[in-house]
Amino acid sequence: MQQQHQGGGRLNLVDPATGQPVQGRIYFTFSGRGMPDQTMAEWVGKNLTLAIQNVLVEQLQSNKIAIPTLAHSVSGLAPEIIAQSGVAQHGVELNELAINVQLDAQPAAMPPDPYQATQQAMQQSLQNELDPRNYEVEAQVNVGGFRVNASTDGGFDTDGLVDQAKSKLVWYAIFAAIGLVVILIIAGVAFYAYKKTMAAMPGGKDESSEAEDIEWNGKKPFSCNGSDHVRITGTKAKLKKGPAVSAMANCRVELIDVEIEAPDGLKALGQAEITMEGGKLHAEKTAAQAIGDSVIILDGVDVEGDTNEVGKNAKVKKK
């Protein structure tokens, strides 16, 4: 009797209908031949997790499935997932694969663009702080021997000025002087508000965390997710399946002098970023594909293969 095994992991997708990232979890059970121990079964489970992620991304991009019906569609993709997992090449024959997908939340109406929403909020904050109507400034000054009270809310104490004025000429001089004082006070408040707001605005790119140097032997595809920031240097990878390097969610991957030969090279999803400096990237199909709000930067790389951008904010940049 064949033993049944379990597997699962996080799921990171992008809804083509809204361009928004969608996350959830994968749960699956499988059984078959060629898994003599638990270590082999765990290896098969990891390959199936990555294959499920990749197949769902490809199916969504080609509009063969949709996010609202994903949970019902995934069971019919089992043969394609098994084939893409590549476990058969290592003597594993799977005869049963049951998959369950649970999304964290179904995508609703597209929310405002985060960058535009932040920019509008900062502009509104600056406008509110610069608007003198949002401040009450009071002043009591002595001008030419006269005590003058004024505020932006109640205006000038004209009754007090009239009582103190001895002639029309003196009244005009006092009025002009007080007007100048109030203007200077309001200008000072506005300048203070402007400096305060500008100090709160971002001055450039956020300082990034230091990348963690990791080892990749290049014998099987590499992927990362979450908020990891990793650096891989000098690896030479020649793979029969791809993508060779996948980054999801907010993961950042730096590839330094790395050489890749694979059916598909680099794939970034969500808000991930892949930077490749030097080396070569040879792909039979797609060399680099950015999806959603992700970015792929190729700096001085020998590239063979197509590049692809899915989503209005997705970017593949070559230097």
Buried (B, 14 or more C-beta within 10 A) or exposed (E): EEEEBEBBBBBBBBBBEBBBBBBBEBEBBBBBEEBEEEEBBEBBBEBBBBBBBBBBBBBBBEEEBEBEEBBEBBEEBBEBBBBBBBBEEEEBEBEEBEBEBEBEEEBEEEEEBEEEEEEEEBEEBBEEBBEBEEBEBEBEBEBEEBEBBBBBEEEBBBEBBEEBBEEEEBBEBBBEBBEEBBEEBBEEBBEEBEEEBEEEEEEEEEEEEEBEEEEBEBEBBBBBBEEBBBBBBBBEBEBEBBBBBBBBBBBBBBBBBBBBBBBBBBBBBBBBBBBBBBBBBBBEBBBBBBBBBBBBBBBEBEBEBBBBBBBEBBBBEEE
